[in-house]
Amino acid sequence: MATKILTIDAIREDALQLMAKGLIRRNQPIHVLSKFYPDREWLMIEKELEINQYLLRDRVADLVGREEWSWD
């Protein structure tokens, strides 16, 4: 079984998708993401977050940054 590579960009994208679905909010701690990953993957995500200087208590908004809105 191949291991899924979880880069910080992939984690951000997952967070954005969860926000779009209304499953998480920007003001929640990053740790809320843990319930959407298997334990083994979450350990890798924690390591990637640490490498990129994120704390689990930081807000999801810190991870995903500003949302861009296009006004057509």
Buried (B, 14 or more C-beta within 10 A) or exposed (E): EEEEEBEBEEBBEBBBEBBEEEEBEEEBBBBBBBEBBEEEBBEBBBEBBEEEEBEBEBBBBEBBEEEEEEEE
